[in-house]
Amino acid sequence: MELAAERQRNVAEPRRGAGGPAARPERSGVELAAERQRNVAEPRRGAGGPADTKMFDKFKDECGVFGIFGHPEAANLTYLGLYALQHRGQESAGIASADGHKMRVSRTMGHVADAFTGNVLEGLPGHLAIGHTRYSTAGESRLENAQPMLIDCTHGQIAIAHNGNIVNARELRDELVRNGSIFQTTSDTEVALHLYARSRAVSVEEALIESVAQLSGAFSFAFLTKNRLIAARDPHGFRPLALGKLGDAWIVCSETCALDLIGATYVRDVAPGEVLIISDGGLRSAHPFPSAPLAHCVFEHVYFARPDSYVFGRSVNEVRTSLGRHLARESAVPADVVVPIPDSGVCAAIGYAEEAKLPLQMGLIRNHYIGRTFIQPQQSIRHFSVRVKLNPVRSILEGKRVILLDDSIVRGTTSRKIVRMVRAAGAREVHLRISCPPTISPCFYGVDTPSRTELIAATHTAEEIRKYTEADSLSYLSLEGLKAAVGSEQGSYCTSCYTGIYPVAFPRDEQAYLQLALKAVD
C-alpha cells in the first residue's frame, strides 16, 4: 500500500555528502523510501559497525568522548570508558595517551573491543588519556577522519576528541585555507586544531581558549596535551559532558554509564560554555563565551543516551518511562498488550503499560549477535531485513490487540515492515505509538539525520503515515507532552528536529555547509 498523494514542498536542500551537490533531481520521500525498500537487506558498507543502518530506520548515533587524568592505567580505563560509550558511535575508535613527555595515539575503523588488544594498550603508556568512538556527522567515514586527532605545532603536541557539529566550520575553513592552512581530513573537528596552531597566544591554555571561542554550534571537546586534560562545552550545552572522579584521578565523558563501568563517581556536568583545565595543579575553569540560552538536545533522552545514564542532570530511564506515561494519557486505545520495539522502545513501553494498566510483553525478540556483514539468501524471504534483527513471538501476539511502541519514525519503511510482521504473527489489531513528536527537520548539531525530503513526517500527515505503515491507528507524543516528560524549562532543550526552529543559525549557504558538515546517508 503506497502513501496517499505526495504533497510537494519547496525545499532547497541538497543531497548530503562530502562531494558536490546531487547530480540528479531531488527525490520525494516516497521515492527514497521505495528505493530503500529494494535495498534494505544490504549492510552498511565501510562503517565498520553493525549492519543496522540499512536494516533499521533510525537516526545515527553521534560520537562518544572520554578522558582521564592522573591514573597509571589511563589507556586501559579509557578503553573501558569507550566500551561503555560504544552505542554513540561504531565507525571508528581511538585513544591518545600522554606520560608527561610524549604523546601517542592509536586509531582504527571498527568497534572498541576489536580495535584495542592488550598489545595495543601496552603501547599507550601514561597517566592521562582521551578516547573517542565515532559515527561521522561531519566528514566521510575513513580512517583519516577518526579521532582523537593528534598534531604537533608551535604550542606543542595536542590531541582532540569531539562530539557535536561546528556550524561555522565552512567559513572558518575557507578563511584558514586562504591563509595557507592545509587540511588533512574532511572533518569539521580539524578546524579547531588549525585555529589552535595559528594562535599567537603565549600559553597552551590561552591558545586553546582563544581557538574554541571562535567556534559556533554544538561541541563537547576533550583535549589532551603532554600534561593536561582539557574539556570544553559549547555555551548552549547541546551535547552532554560529565565530570567524574576515581580516587585521585579526574574523568570527563559523554555519559555517566562510562563512570559506572570503571567504578568512578559522578561529580557534576561540565557547564555549558565552560573550558575546564585539569592539571597537576588541580582544576581551573574559564568561561570565554558570552551567555547563551540553554539548548540541550532532547533526542539524547528520546533515543541516543543509554537508559542507565544521567544526562543533563536527569535519569534517561526515568525520562523515557515518563514519555510513555504521557503518551498513554494522550492516545489511549482499547488493547490487550503493549509490545516495545527493542531496544529503544522498552522504557517508554513500560511507562505506557503502567499508565494504561495493560500488560507489557516482549512480543518481539531482538537478535543481538548479528555480525558486521551477513549473507542474504538468494531466494527472497518476506521481511528478511527486519527478521534478521527482530522475530515476533506468536504466542504473545496471536489474536491480540497490540500497542506497538517505538521511539521515533524516520522514513517509515521499517515501521511498515514491523507492523506487517506483527500482523502476520496473528495480531488482530496493531496500534503504533511513538514516544516523541513527528520529526520534520534535519539536525545541524551533531546528529546524522536524513534530509528533510526523506523525513516522512515532513511531507505527510499522520493519517497518511498510518496508511503507509498499515497500522490500525498511529499516534505521536505531542511536543507539550515531550517537554513535560523531560522537565523542560522554557527554552532549555533544543527541539529543532520537531519544530524546524534552530537555536543557532547555520550558514544561509546551506548547500556549501552541508557538503562539509553532513555525511552521506547512502
PEKASUL-V665288 format. One record per residue. N is the residue number from 1. RES is the residue in one small letter. OMEGA is omega in whole degrees, -180 to 180 (* if undefined). BURIAL is # if it has 16 or more other C-alpha atoms within 10 Angstrom, else .. D_LAST is the distance of its C-alpha to the last C-alpha in Angstrom with 1 decimal. Layout:
# PEKASUL-V665288
n=N res=RES omega=OMEGA burial=BURIAL d_last=D_LAST
n=N res=RES omega=OMEGA burial=BURIAL d_last=D_LAST
This chain:
# PEKASUL-V665288
n=1 res=m omega=-178 burial=. d_last=24.4
n=2 res=e omega=-180 burial=. d_last=22.4
n=3 res=l omega=173 burial=. d_last=22.6
n=4 res=a omega=-172 burial=. d_last=25.5
n=5 res=a omega=179 burial=. d_last=25.5
n=6 res=e omega=178 burial=. d_last=22.5
n=7 res=r omega=-178 burial=. d_last=23.8
n=8 res=q omega=174 burial=. d_last=22.3
n=9 res=r omega=-178 burial=. d_last=22.5
n=10 res=n omega=177 burial=. d_last=22.7
n=11 res=v omega=180 burial=. d_last=19.9
n=12 res=a omega=-177 burial=. d_last=19.4
n=13 res=e omega=-176 burial=. d_last=16.0
n=14 res=p omega=171 burial=# d_last=13.6
n=15 res=r omega=-174 burial=# d_last=9.9
n=16 res=r omega=177 burial=# d_last=9.2
n=17 res=g omega=-179 burial=# d_last=9.1
n=18 res=a omega=179 burial=# d_last=12.0
n=19 res=g omega=-178 burial=. d_last=13.0
n=20 res=g omega=179 burial=. d_last=14.7
n=21 res=p omega=-176 burial=. d_last=14.2
n=22 res=a omega=179 burial=. d_last=12.4
n=23 res=a omega=180 burial=. d_last=14.6
n=24 res=r omega=-177 burial=. d_last=14.5
n=25 res=p omega=176 burial=. d_last=15.8
n=26 res=e omega=-179 burial=. d_last=14.2
n=27 res=r omega=-179 burial=. d_last=13.7
n=28 res=s omega=177 burial=# d_last=15.3
n=29 res=g omega=-179 burial=# d_last=14.1
n=30 res=v omega=179 burial=# d_last=15.8
n=31 res=e omega=179 burial=. d_last=14.1
n=32 res=l omega=179 burial=# d_last=10.6
n=33 res=a omega=-180 burial=# d_last=12.1
n=34 res=a omega=179 burial=. d_last=13.7
n=35 res=e omega=180 burial=. d_last=10.8
n=36 res=r omega=176 burial=# d_last=9.3
n=37 res=q omega=-179 burial=# d_last=13.0
n=38 res=r omega=-172 burial=. d_last=13.2
n=39 res=n omega=-172 burial=. d_last=10.5
n=40 res=v omega=-176 burial=# d_last=11.0
n=41 res=a omega=-179 burial=# d_last=13.2
n=42 res=e omega=-179 burial=# d_last=10.9
n=43 res=p omega=180 burial=# d_last=10.8
n=44 res=r omega=-173 burial=# d_last=8.3
n=45 res=r omega=171 burial=. d_last=9.2
n=46 res=g omega=-177 burial=. d_last=11.3
n=47 res=a omega=-178 burial=# d_last=11.4
n=48 res=g omega=-180 burial=# d_last=14.9
n=49 res=g omega=-179 burial=# d_last=14.9
n=50 res=p omega=-179 burial=# d_last=15.2
n=51 res=a omega=-177 burial=# d_last=12.8
n=52 res=d omega=-167 burial=# d_last=12.9
n=53 res=t omega=176 burial=# d_last=9.5
n=54 res=k omega=-175 burial=# d_last=8.8
n=55 res=m omega=-178 burial=# d_last=12.5
n=56 res=f omega=-177 burial=# d_last=13.5
n=57 res=d omega=-174 burial=# d_last=12.5
n=58 res=k omega=168 burial=# d_last=13.4
n=59 res=f omega=-180 burial=# d_last=13.1
n=60 res=k omega=176 burial=# d_last=12.3
n=61 res=d omega=-171 burial=# d_last=15.7
n=62 res=e omega=-179 burial=# d_last=16.6
n=63 res=c omega=175 burial=# d_last=19.2
n=64 res=g omega=178 burial=# d_last=22.6
n=65 res=v omega=180 burial=# d_last=25.6
n=66 res=f omega=176 burial=# d_last=29.0
n=67 res=g omega=180 burial=# d_last=32.2
n=68 res=i omega=179 burial=# d_last=35.7
n=69 res=f omega=171 burial=# d_last=39.0
n=70 res=g omega=178 burial=# d_last=42.3
n=71 res=h omega=-177 burial=# d_last=41.7
n=72 res=p omega=177 burial=. d_last=42.7
n=73 res=e omega=-174 burial=# d_last=39.7
n=74 res=a omega=-178 burial=# d_last=37.1
n=75 res=a omega=179 burial=# d_last=34.4
n=76 res=n omega=180 burial=# d_last=35.0
n=77 res=l omega=176 burial=# d_last=34.8
n=78 res=t omega=176 burial=# d_last=31.6
n=79 res=y omega=179 burial=# d_last=30.1
n=80 res=l omega=177 burial=# d_last=31.2
n=81 res=g omega=178 burial=# d_last=30.0
n=82 res=l omega=177 burial=# d_last=26.5
n=83 res=y omega=178 burial=# d_last=26.7
n=84 res=a omega=-178 burial=# d_last=27.5
n=85 res=l omega=-176 burial=# d_last=24.5
n=86 res=q omega=-179 burial=# d_last=22.0
n=87 res=h omega=-177 burial=# d_last=20.4
n=88 res=r omega=179 burial=# d_last=19.4
n=89 res=g omega=-176 burial=# d_last=17.2
n=90 res=q omega=-178 burial=# d_last=16.4
n=91 res=e omega=-178 burial=# d_last=14.7
n=92 res=s omega=179 burial=# d_last=18.0
n=93 res=a omega=-180 burial=# d_last=21.6
n=94 res=g omega=176 burial=# d_last=24.6
n=95 res=i omega=170 burial=# d_last=28.3
n=96 res=a omega=-179 burial=# d_last=30.7
n=97 res=s omega=179 burial=# d_last=34.4
n=98 res=a omega=-180 burial=# d_last=37.7
n=99 res=d omega=-177 burial=# d_last=41.3
n=100 res=g omega=-179 burial=. d_last=43.0
n=101 res=h omega=-175 burial=. d_last=43.2
n=102 res=k omega=177 burial=. d_last=40.0
n=103 res=m omega=179 burial=# d_last=36.3
n=104 res=r omega=-179 burial=# d_last=33.9
n=105 res=v omega=173 burial=# d_last=30.2
n=106 res=s omega=-179 burial=# d_last=28.0
n=107 res=r omega=177 burial=# d_last=24.2
n=108 res=t omega=172 burial=# d_last=21.9
n=109 res=m omega=176 burial=# d_last=18.4
n=110 res=g omega=-175 burial=# d_last=18.5
n=111 res=h omega=-178 burial=# d_last=20.7
n=112 res=v omega=-176 burial=# d_last=24.0
n=113 res=a omega=179 burial=. d_last=26.2
n=114 res=d omega=-173 burial=. d_last=25.0
n=115 res=a omega=-169 burial=# d_last=25.1
n=116 res=f omega=173 burial=# d_last=28.6
n=117 res=t omega=179 burial=. d_last=31.4
n=118 res=g omega=-180 burial=. d_last=35.0
n=119 res=n omega=180 burial=. d_last=35.4
n=120 res=v omega=-179 burial=. d_last=32.5
n=121 res=l omega=177 burial=# d_last=34.0
n=122 res=e omega=178 burial=. d_last=37.4
n=123 res=g omega=179 burial=. d_last=36.2
n=124 res=l omega=-178 burial=# d_last=35.4
n=125 res=p omega=175 burial=# d_last=38.9
n=126 res=g omega=-178 burial=# d_last=40.0
n=127 res=h omega=173 burial=# d_last=40.7
n=128 res=l omega=-176 burial=# d_last=37.7
n=129 res=a omega=169 burial=# d_last=34.0
n=130 res=i omega=179 burial=# d_last=30.6
n=131 res=g omega=-173 burial=# d_last=27.4
n=132 res=h omega=166 burial=# d_last=23.7
n=133 res=t omega=-169 burial=# d_last=20.7
n=134 res=r omega=155 burial=# d_last=17.4
n=135 res=y omega=-168 burial=# d_last=14.0
n=136 res=s omega=168 burial=# d_last=13.0
n=137 res=t omega=178 burial=# d_last=13.1
n=138 res=a omega=-177 burial=# d_last=14.5
n=139 res=g omega=-175 burial=# d_last=13.8
n=140 res=e omega=178 burial=# d_last=11.7
n=141 res=s omega=178 burial=# d_last=11.7
n=142 res=r omega=-172 burial=# d_last=14.9
n=143 res=l omega=-180 burial=. d_last=18.5
n=144 res=e omega=-179 burial=# d_last=19.9
n=145 res=n omega=179 burial=# d_last=18.1
n=146 res=a omega=-180 burial=# d_last=19.4
n=147 res=q omega=4 burial=# d_last=22.4
n=148 res=p omega=172 burial=# d_last=25.3
n=149 res=m omega=-178 burial=# d_last=25.7
n=150 res=l omega=177 burial=# d_last=29.3
n=151 res=i omega=173 burial=. d_last=31.3
n=152 res=d omega=-177 burial=. d_last=35.0
n=153 res=c omega=-177 burial=. d_last=36.6
n=154 res=t omega=178 burial=. d_last=39.9
n=155 res=h omega=-178 burial=# d_last=39.7
n=156 res=g omega=-179 burial=. d_last=39.0
n=157 res=q omega=174 burial=# d_last=36.1
n=158 res=i omega=176 burial=# d_last=33.5
n=159 res=a omega=-176 burial=# d_last=30.3
n=160 res=i omega=170 burial=# d_last=27.8
n=161 res=a omega=-168 burial=# d_last=25.4
n=162 res=h omega=169 burial=# d_last=23.5
n=163 res=n omega=179 burial=# d_last=21.9
n=164 res=g omega=-179 burial=# d_last=20.8
n=165 res=n omega=-180 burial=# d_last=19.8
n=166 res=i omega=-171 burial=# d_last=22.4
n=167 res=v omega=176 burial=# d_last=22.2
n=168 res=n omega=-178 burial=# d_last=24.7
n=169 res=a omega=-178 burial=# d_last=23.0
n=170 res=r omega=-180 burial=# d_last=22.5
n=171 res=e omega=180 burial=. d_last=26.2
n=172 res=l omega=-180 burial=# d_last=27.4
n=173 res=r omega=180 burial=# d_last=25.5
n=174 res=d omega=180 burial=. d_last=26.7
n=175 res=e omega=179 burial=. d_last=30.2
n=176 res=l omega=179 burial=# d_last=30.1
n=177 res=v omega=178 burial=. d_last=29.0
n=178 res=r omega=-179 burial=. d_last=31.9
n=179 res=n omega=172 burial=. d_last=34.2
n=180 res=g omega=179 burial=. d_last=33.3
n=181 res=s omega=177 burial=# d_last=30.6
n=182 res=i omega=-177 burial=. d_last=28.4
n=183 res=f omega=-179 burial=. d_last=25.0
n=184 res=q omega=-176 burial=. d_last=23.6
n=185 res=t omega=173 burial=# d_last=20.1
n=186 res=t omega=-177 burial=# d_last=17.4
n=187 res=s omega=176 burial=# d_last=18.1
n=188 res=d omega=-178 burial=# d_last=20.1
n=189 res=t omega=-177 burial=# d_last=22.3
n=190 res=e omega=178 burial=# d_last=24.0
n=191 res=v omega=-179 burial=# d_last=25.5
n=192 res=a omega=179 burial=# d_last=27.8
n=193 res=l omega=179 burial=# d_last=29.0
n=194 res=h omega=177 burial=# d_last=30.0
n=195 res=l omega=179 burial=# d_last=31.8
n=196 res=y omega=-177 burial=# d_last=33.7
n=197 res=a omega=-177 burial=# d_last=34.6
n=198 res=r omega=-178 burial=. d_last=36.0
n=199 res=s omega=177 burial=# d_last=38.0
n=200 res=r omega=179 burial=. d_last=41.7
n=201 res=a omega=-175 burial=# d_last=42.5
n=202 res=v omega=-174 burial=. d_last=45.1
n=203 res=s omega=177 burial=. d_last=43.7
n=204 res=v omega=-177 burial=# d_last=40.4
n=205 res=e omega=180 burial=# d_last=40.3
n=206 res=e omega=179 burial=. d_last=41.1
n=207 res=a omega=-179 burial=# d_last=38.5
n=208 res=l omega=179 burial=# d_last=35.8
n=209 res=i omega=179 burial=# d_last=36.9
n=210 res=e omega=-178 burial=# d_last=37.1
n=211 res=s omega=-178 burial=# d_last=33.5
n=212 res=v omega=179 burial=# d_last=31.9
n=213 res=a omega=179 burial=# d_last=34.1
n=214 res=q omega=-174 burial=. d_last=32.2
n=215 res=l omega=177 burial=# d_last=28.8
n=216 res=s omega=179 burial=# d_last=27.5
n=217 res=g omega=-176 burial=# d_last=24.9
n=218 res=a omega=176 burial=# d_last=24.1
n=219 res=f omega=165 burial=# d_last=25.2
n=220 res=s omega=-173 burial=# d_last=26.8
n=221 res=f omega=162 burial=# d_last=27.9
n=222 res=a omega=177 burial=# d_last=29.8
n=223 res=f omega=177 burial=# d_last=31.6
n=224 res=l omega=169 burial=# d_last=33.8
n=225 res=t omega=-179 burial=# d_last=36.8
n=226 res=k omega=-176 burial=# d_last=39.5
n=227 res=n omega=180 burial=# d_last=41.4
n=228 res=r omega=167 burial=# d_last=39.4
n=229 res=l omega=-176 burial=# d_last=36.6
n=230 res=i omega=178 burial=# d_last=35.4
n=231 res=a omega=179 burial=# d_last=33.2
n=232 res=a omega=-177 burial=# d_last=32.1
n=233 res=r omega=-179 burial=# d_last=30.6
n=234 res=d omega=-173 burial=# d_last=29.8
n=235 res=p omega=177 burial=# d_last=32.6
n=236 res=h omega=180 burial=# d_last=30.6
n=237 res=g omega=-178 burial=# d_last=29.8
n=238 res=f omega=-174 burial=# d_last=26.2
n=239 res=r omega=-178 burial=# d_last=25.3
n=240 res=p omega=174 burial=# d_last=27.9
n=241 res=l omega=-175 burial=# d_last=30.0
n=242 res=a omega=175 burial=# d_last=33.0
n=243 res=l omega=180 burial=# d_last=36.1
n=244 res=g omega=-179 burial=# d_last=38.0
n=245 res=k omega=176 burial=# d_last=40.9
n=246 res=l omega=-173 burial=# d_last=41.8
n=247 res=g omega=177 burial=. d_last=45.4
n=248 res=d omega=-177 burial=. d_last=45.8
n=249 res=a omega=176 burial=# d_last=42.1
n=250 res=w omega=-175 burial=# d_last=39.8
n=251 res=i omega=168 burial=# d_last=36.1
n=252 res=v omega=-178 burial=# d_last=33.2
n=253 res=c omega=-177 burial=# d_last=30.0
n=254 res=s omega=-178 burial=# d_last=27.2
n=255 res=e omega=-177 burial=# d_last=28.7
n=256 res=t omega=178 burial=# d_last=32.2
n=257 res=c omega=177 burial=# d_last=31.1
n=258 res=a omega=175 burial=# d_last=30.9
n=259 res=l omega=-178 burial=# d_last=34.6
n=260 res=d omega=-175 burial=# d_last=35.6
n=261 res=l omega=-177 burial=. d_last=34.4
n=262 res=i omega=177 burial=. d_last=36.6
n=263 res=g omega=179 burial=. d_last=39.5
n=264 res=a omega=-179 burial=# d_last=39.2
n=265 res=t omega=175 burial=# d_last=40.5
n=266 res=y omega=179 burial=# d_last=38.6
n=267 res=v omega=179 burial=. d_last=40.6
n=268 res=r omega=170 burial=. d_last=38.7
n=269 res=d omega=165 burial=# d_last=35.5
n=270 res=v omega=-171 burial=# d_last=35.0
n=271 res=a omega=173 burial=# d_last=35.9
n=272 res=p omega=-179 burial=# d_last=33.7
n=273 res=g omega=-178 burial=# d_last=34.6
n=274 res=e omega=166 burial=# d_last=36.4
n=275 res=v omega=-174 burial=# d_last=36.3
n=276 res=l omega=-177 burial=# d_last=37.9
n=277 res=i omega=-179 burial=# d_last=39.6
n=278 res=i omega=-178 burial=# d_last=40.6
n=279 res=s omega=177 burial=# d_last=43.2
n=280 res=d omega=179 burial=. d_last=46.4
n=281 res=g omega=180 burial=. d_last=48.1
n=282 res=g omega=-177 burial=. d_last=46.1
n=283 res=l omega=175 burial=. d_last=43.7
n=284 res=r omega=-177 burial=. d_last=43.7
n=285 res=s omega=171 burial=. d_last=41.7
n=286 res=a omega=-179 burial=. d_last=41.0
n=287 res=h omega=-173 burial=# d_last=39.6
n=288 res=p omega=-175 burial=. d_last=38.7
n=289 res=f omega=170 burial=# d_last=36.7
n=290 res=p omega=-179 burial=. d_last=38.4
n=291 res=s omega=-178 burial=. d_last=38.3
n=292 res=a omega=178 burial=. d_last=35.4
n=293 res=p omega=179 burial=. d_last=34.7
n=294 res=l omega=178 burial=# d_last=32.8
n=295 res=a omega=178 burial=# d_last=29.2
n=296 res=h omega=179 burial=# d_last=28.2
n=297 res=c omega=-177 burial=# d_last=24.7
n=298 res=v omega=-178 burial=# d_last=25.6
n=299 res=f omega=170 burial=# d_last=22.3
n=300 res=e omega=179 burial=# d_last=23.7
n=301 res=h omega=-177 burial=# d_last=26.3
n=302 res=v omega=-169 burial=# d_last=24.2
n=303 res=y omega=-165 burial=# d_last=21.6
n=304 res=f omega=-171 burial=# d_last=20.8
n=305 res=a omega=176 burial=# d_last=24.3
n=306 res=r omega=-176 burial=# d_last=26.0
n=307 res=p omega=178 burial=# d_last=28.8
n=308 res=d omega=178 burial=. d_last=31.5
n=309 res=s omega=165 burial=# d_last=30.8
n=310 res=y omega=-178 burial=# d_last=32.6
n=311 res=v omega=-177 burial=# d_last=30.4
n=312 res=f omega=176 burial=# d_last=32.1
n=313 res=g omega=-178 burial=. d_last=35.3
n=314 res=r omega=176 burial=. d_last=34.5
n=315 res=s omega=179 burial=# d_last=33.9
n=316 res=v omega=179 burial=# d_last=30.3
n=317 res=n omega=-178 burial=# d_last=31.8
n=318 res=e omega=179 burial=# d_last=34.4
n=319 res=v omega=-178 burial=# d_last=32.1
n=320 res=r omega=176 burial=# d_last=29.8
n=321 res=t omega=177 burial=# d_last=32.9
n=322 res=s omega=175 burial=# d_last=34.3
n=323 res=l omega=179 burial=# d_last=31.1
n=324 res=g omega=179 burial=# d_last=31.9
n=325 res=r omega=179 burial=# d_last=35.6
n=326 res=h omega=179 burial=# d_last=34.9
n=327 res=l omega=179 burial=# d_last=32.6
n=328 res=a omega=179 burial=# d_last=35.4
n=329 res=r omega=-175 burial=. d_last=37.9
n=330 res=e omega=-169 burial=. d_last=35.8
n=331 res=s omega=179 burial=# d_last=34.7
n=332 res=a omega=177 burial=. d_last=37.2
n=333 res=v omega=178 burial=. d_last=37.4
n=334 res=p omega=-177 burial=. d_last=39.7
n=335 res=a omega=-179 burial=# d_last=38.0
n=336 res=d omega=-174 burial=# d_last=39.0
n=337 res=v omega=174 burial=# d_last=36.3
n=338 res=v omega=-178 burial=# d_last=33.5
n=339 res=v omega=177 burial=# d_last=30.5
n=340 res=p omega=168 burial=# d_last=27.7
n=341 res=i omega=-173 burial=# d_last=24.2
n=342 res=p omega=-1 burial=# d_last=24.2
n=343 res=d omega=-168 burial=. d_last=23.9
n=344 res=s omega=-179 burial=# d_last=23.0
n=345 res=g omega=-170 burial=# d_last=25.2
n=346 res=v omega=-176 burial=# d_last=28.3
n=347 res=c omega=179 burial=# d_last=30.1
n=348 res=a omega=179 burial=# d_last=29.8
n=349 res=a omega=177 burial=# d_last=30.9
n=350 res=i omega=179 burial=# d_last=33.9
n=351 res=g omega=180 burial=# d_last=34.9
n=352 res=y omega=-178 burial=# d_last=34.4
n=353 res=a omega=179 burial=# d_last=36.6
n=354 res=e omega=-178 burial=# d_last=39.2
n=355 res=e omega=-178 burial=# d_last=39.5
n=356 res=a omega=-178 burial=# d_last=39.5
n=357 res=k omega=178 burial=. d_last=41.8
n=358 res=l omega=177 burial=# d_last=39.8
n=359 res=p omega=174 burial=. d_last=39.1
n=360 res=l omega=179 burial=# d_last=35.8
n=361 res=q omega=-180 burial=# d_last=34.7
n=362 res=m omega=-179 burial=# d_last=31.7
n=363 res=g omega=175 burial=# d_last=31.0
n=364 res=l omega=-179 burial=# d_last=27.6
n=365 res=i omega=-178 burial=# d_last=27.5
n=366 res=r omega=173 burial=# d_last=24.5
n=367 res=n omega=-177 burial=. d_last=24.1
n=368 res=h omega=-170 burial=. d_last=23.7
n=369 res=y omega=176 burial=. d_last=23.9
n=370 res=i omega=178 burial=. d_last=20.7
n=371 res=g omega=-177 burial=. d_last=20.0
n=372 res=r omega=172 burial=. d_last=16.9
n=373 res=t omega=175 burial=. d_last=16.4
n=374 res=f omega=-178 burial=. d_last=18.3
n=375 res=i omega=179 burial=. d_last=19.5
n=376 res=q omega=178 burial=. d_last=19.0
n=377 res=p omega=-179 burial=. d_last=22.4
n=378 res=q omega=178 burial=. d_last=22.9
n=379 res=q omega=-176 burial=. d_last=24.7
n=380 res=s omega=175 burial=. d_last=22.6
n=381 res=i omega=-177 burial=. d_last=23.2
n=382 res=r omega=178 burial=. d_last=23.1
n=383 res=h omega=-175 burial=# d_last=20.6
n=384 res=f omega=-175 burial=# d_last=19.7
n=385 res=s omega=176 burial=# d_last=16.4
n=386 res=v omega=-178 burial=# d_last=18.4
n=387 res=r omega=179 burial=# d_last=21.7
n=388 res=v omega=-180 burial=. d_last=20.4
n=389 res=k omega=-178 burial=# d_last=20.1
n=390 res=l omega=174 burial=# d_last=22.8
n=391 res=n omega=-178 burial=# d_last=26.0
n=392 res=p omega=176 burial=# d_last=28.5
n=393 res=v omega=-173 burial=# d_last=32.1
n=394 res=r omega=-177 burial=# d_last=34.2
n=395 res=s omega=178 burial=. d_last=37.4
n=396 res=i omega=-170 burial=# d_last=36.0
n=397 res=l omega=-170 burial=# d_last=34.2
n=398 res=e omega=178 burial=# d_last=36.6
n=399 res=g omega=-174 burial=. d_last=38.7
n=400 res=k omega=168 burial=# d_last=37.4
n=401 res=r omega=-167 burial=# d_last=36.2
n=402 res=v omega=166 burial=# d_last=33.1
n=403 res=i omega=-180 burial=# d_last=31.6
n=404 res=l omega=-170 burial=# d_last=28.0
n=405 res=l omega=177 burial=# d_last=26.9
n=406 res=d omega=-176 burial=# d_last=23.5
n=407 res=d omega=-176 burial=# d_last=22.5
n=408 res=s omega=169 burial=# d_last=19.9
n=409 res=i omega=180 burial=# d_last=18.0
n=410 res=v omega=178 burial=# d_last=14.6
n=411 res=r omega=178 burial=# d_last=13.5
n=412 res=g omega=-175 burial=# d_last=16.4
n=413 res=t omega=-180 burial=# d_last=15.0
n=414 res=t omega=179 burial=# d_last=16.0
n=415 res=s omega=180 burial=# d_last=19.2
n=416 res=r omega=179 burial=# d_last=20.3
n=417 res=k omega=-179 burial=# d_last=19.9
n=418 res=i omega=177 burial=# d_last=22.0
n=419 res=v omega=179 burial=# d_last=24.5
n=420 res=r omega=-179 burial=# d_last=25.0
n=421 res=m omega=179 burial=# d_last=25.4
n=422 res=v omega=179 burial=# d_last=27.9
n=423 res=r omega=179 burial=# d_last=29.8
n=424 res=a omega=177 burial=. d_last=29.9
n=425 res=a omega=173 burial=# d_last=31.5
n=426 res=g omega=179 burial=# d_last=34.4
n=427 res=a omega=-179 burial=# d_last=33.7
n=428 res=r omega=176 burial=# d_last=35.9
n=429 res=e omega=177 burial=# d_last=33.9
n=430 res=v omega=-179 burial=# d_last=30.6
n=431 res=h omega=-176 burial=# d_last=30.4
n=432 res=l omega=179 burial=# d_last=27.0
n=433 res=r omega=-175 burial=# d_last=27.6
n=434 res=i omega=-171 burial=# d_last=25.1
n=435 res=s omega=171 burial=# d_last=26.5
n=436 res=c omega=177 burial=# d_last=25.1
n=437 res=p omega=176 burial=# d_last=25.1
n=438 res=p omega=180 burial=# d_last=22.5
n=439 res=t omega=-172 burial=# d_last=19.5
n=440 res=i omega=-174 burial=# d_last=19.6
n=441 res=s omega=177 burial=# d_last=18.4
n=442 res=p omega=178 burial=# d_last=15.7
n=443 res=c omega=177 burial=# d_last=17.1
n=444 res=f omega=-172 burial=# d_last=18.0
n=445 res=y omega=172 burial=# d_last=19.9
n=446 res=g omega=176 burial=# d_last=17.8
n=447 res=v omega=-180 burial=# d_last=15.4
n=448 res=d omega=178 burial=# d_last=11.6
n=449 res=t omega=175 burial=# d_last=11.7
n=450 res=p omega=174 burial=# d_last=9.7
n=451 res=s omega=-174 burial=# d_last=11.5
n=452 res=r omega=-178 burial=# d_last=14.8
n=453 res=t omega=178 burial=# d_last=14.3
n=454 res=e omega=178 burial=# d_last=11.7
n=455 res=l omega=-171 burial=# d_last=14.5
n=456 res=i omega=-179 burial=# d_last=16.8
n=457 res=a omega=179 burial=# d_last=19.9
n=458 res=a omega=-174 burial=# d_last=19.5
n=459 res=t omega=-177 burial=# d_last=20.3
n=460 res=h omega=178 burial=# d_last=22.3
n=461 res=t omega=177 burial=. d_last=25.4
n=462 res=a omega=180 burial=# d_last=25.9
n=463 res=e omega=177 burial=. d_last=27.9
n=464 res=e omega=178 burial=# d_last=25.2
n=465 res=i omega=177 burial=# d_last=22.7
n=466 res=r omega=179 burial=# d_last=25.6
n=467 res=k omega=-179 burial=# d_last=26.0
n=468 res=y omega=-180 burial=# d_last=22.4
n=469 res=t omega=179 burial=# d_last=22.4
n=470 res=e omega=175 burial=# d_last=25.8
n=471 res=a omega=176 burial=# d_last=27.4
n=472 res=d omega=172 burial=. d_last=31.1
n=473 res=s omega=179 burial=# d_last=30.6
n=474 res=l omega=176 burial=# d_last=28.0
n=475 res=s omega=173 burial=# d_last=28.8
n=476 res=y omega=169 burial=# d_last=27.1
n=477 res=l omega=178 burial=# d_last=29.0
n=478 res=s omega=177 burial=# d_last=30.4
n=479 res=l omega=178 burial=. d_last=29.9
n=480 res=e omega=177 burial=. d_last=33.6
n=481 res=g omega=177 burial=# d_last=33.2
n=482 res=l omega=-179 burial=# d_last=30.4
n=483 res=k omega=178 burial=# d_last=32.5
n=484 res=a omega=-177 burial=. d_last=35.5
n=485 res=a omega=-179 burial=# d_last=33.8
n=486 res=v omega=-179 burial=# d_last=32.6
n=487 res=g omega=-174 burial=. d_last=36.0
n=488 res=s omega=165 burial=. d_last=34.6
n=489 res=e omega=-176 burial=. d_last=37.1
n=490 res=q omega=176 burial=. d_last=36.6
n=491 res=g omega=-176 burial=. d_last=33.7
n=492 res=s omega=179 burial=# d_last=33.2
n=493 res=y omega=172 burial=# d_last=29.6
n=494 res=c omega=178 burial=# d_last=26.5
n=495 res=t omega=-174 burial=# d_last=25.4
n=496 res=s omega=180 burial=# d_last=23.3
n=497 res=c omega=178 burial=# d_last=20.4
n=498 res=y omega=-174 burial=# d_last=23.1
n=499 res=t omega=-174 burial=. d_last=25.3
n=500 res=g omega=178 burial=. d_last=23.4
n=501 res=i omega=-172 burial=. d_last=26.3
n=502 res=y omega=-178 burial=# d_last=25.3
n=503 res=p omega=176 burial=# d_last=27.9
n=504 res=v omega=-178 burial=# d_last=27.0
n=505 res=a omega=172 burial=. d_last=26.3
n=506 res=f omega=-174 burial=# d_last=23.4
n=507 res=p omega=179 burial=. d_last=24.0
n=508 res=r omega=173 burial=. d_last=24.6
n=509 res=d omega=-171 burial=. d_last=22.8
n=510 res=e omega=-179 burial=. d_last=19.6
n=511 res=q omega=179 burial=# d_last=17.6
n=512 res=a omega=180 burial=# d_last=18.9
n=513 res=y omega=-177 burial=# d_last=18.5
n=514 res=l omega=178 burial=# d_last=14.8
n=515 res=q omega=180 burial=# d_last=14.3
n=516 res=l omega=-162 burial=# d_last=16.0
n=517 res=a omega=-176 burial=# d_last=15.5
n=518 res=l omega=-176 burial=# d_last=12.0
n=519 res=k omega=179 burial=# d_last=9.1
n=520 res=a omega=179 burial=# d_last=5.6
n=521 res=v omega=178 burial=# d_last=3.8
n=522 res=d omega=* burial=. d_last=0.0
